[in-house]
Amino acid sequence: MTTATFTPPLSIRRIRLLDTIRSASGEWTTLRTHHLYRGAGWGPKRATARGDLKALARWGYLTQHDEEGRRFFTLNRT
């Protein structure tokens, strides 16, 4: 018996965010992502940006980093 790995489908917005993170790299905060979304017209709420970053980390695309008073995400290179 084999165990299948399930990767949930990504929305177009999350695919575009992941593509942008791959090309621009660096540290991605809720604020940076929110600015990207506002500029592209993808979603006006900070909660949307925060949720997308957390979802991409939960699914293994990003790594979450927590420092004192600061949270950011980077591309998971593994």
N, C-alpha and C positions, 0 to 999 in steps of 0.2 A: 504494500500500500504506500503510495506517495502522498506527500503533503503539498498542496498547491499554495502558492503565495498569491494573495489577493491585493491588487493595487486598485483603489477606487478610481473611477473616471474623474478627470479634472475638468472643471469648467473652462470655457475659453479665457475668462479673465485670469484664472490661476495659471493656465498654460502660458499666457502672455507675460505674467509676472515672473514665472520660472525662466522663461527665455531671456527676459531682461536681466534677471539676476545672473544667469549664466554668462551673458555678454558683458555686463558692467562689473560683476563680482563685488567684492567689498562687504561691508557690514550693512545689513538691511534692518532698519528699525520700522516701527509702525509709522512714524512721521515721514520717513523717506518713501515708504510704500504709499502712504496717503497722498503725498505730493505727486507721485507717479500717476496714481489713479485719477486725481483731480485734473492733472494736465492732459491725460488721455481721455477723460470723460467716462471712465469705467465704473466709478462708484464714489460717492461723496463722503461716506462715513469712515471715520477712523476705525470703528469696530469692524468694518469689512476688511480693512487692511490687516488689522490685528488677527482676525480669524483666518484669513488666507495664509499668513505667515505661520501661524500655529498648525494649521492643517498640513501645509507642505512639510513642516518639521515632523509632525506625527507620522506622515507617510514615508519619511526617510529622505526626502529631497533636500532638506535644509537641516542645519545643526543649530540648536538654540543655545545661546550664551547668556548667562545671567551674571552681571556684575553688580556691585552695590548701587542701587538706584537706577540701573540701566539694563535693558534686555535688547539683544540684537540677534540676528540670524545670519548665517553664512551658508554658502553652497556646500552640501555634503559631498566630498570628493571620493568617498569610499564606495 
